[in-house]
């Protein structure tokens, strides 16, 4: 299993709206075309209207690398840049989980 958390801080409300639009276009393609992407959860942060957090779990590092090369993900990454004030990526080292659907 390979996992990461990404926090996006957006420039302003207009950027947040555009970021959410890009996310809503991209998520169904991830779901449809990426069997190695086990969880791709997007979140707003309570009381922080310009922040978003993505929690991503992949079967393994290769599935993550495949995800990053998908045309819909490449488009998302290119288009989201105009929306961002900052981004923080944290790669996780899973040690234990309660998630039977993530089993091998």
N, C-alpha and C positions, 0 to 999 in steps of 0.2 A: 504494500500500500504506500502511496506517495500523496502527501497533502500539503496544502498551503492556505494561508489567509492573506487577502489583499485588502488594504484600506485605501479608498480613493477619497480625497478631499477635493470638492468641486469649486470652481471659481465663483459662481453666483447661481441664482435660481434658474436663469436661462440655461446655463451649462448643466445644471442638475436635470432639467427637463430633457435636454438633448441626450445626456448620458443614459437616462432611464429609457429613452426611445431606442437607443443603440442596443442596450441590454435586452430589451423586449424583442428586438429583431433577431438577436444572436442566440438567445437561450433555446428556442425551439430547434435550431439547427444543431446545437451541441447535443441536445436530447436525442434527436433523430439519427445523427451521423457518427456519434462517438461512443461506441460500446465500452471503451476503456475508461470513460469518465463516469465514475460511480456516483458522485455528488457534485453538483454545481449550484450552490445556494447563494442567492443574492439577498442582501439585507440593507435596510435603512437603519440608522442609529437613532434611538429615541432621543429627542431634544437636540439633535444635530442635523438639521435639514439639508446640509450640504455635504454630508458624509455617507458613504456606502461601504459595505464590507462584503467581500465574496469569500465563501468557504468552499474549497475545491478538494475533492478526493479522487484520486486516479488509481487504477489497478496497480500501476507501477510507474517508474520514471519514463519508460518508453511510451506509455499511454499519454503522459503529460506532454512529452515531446511531440507526439502525433497531434495532440490537441493544438499545440502552439502553431503547427504548420497548416492547419485547416484554413481554407480561404475565408470562411466567415469569421474566424478568430483574428486572422491577419487584418481584415477590414475593420473589425472592432478596435483592435489596438491602434491602428492608424487614425481612425476617426475620433476616438476618445481623448486623444492628446490635447485637442483644443478645449476640452472641458475641464482639465485638471489644474488644480492649484498645487497638489502634491499627491504622491502615491507611496505606499509602504508595503513591501512584500515580505512575508515571513514564511519560510519553508519549515514545515513541522516534522518532528521526529516521533511518529506515533509509537506509543509504548503499550497502550491497552485501549480497548473500545468495547462498548456495548452496541453492536450494530450487526445483527445476524445477516442482514441483506448484503453486507460487505464481505461476507465469507468467500473463500476461494472456490 
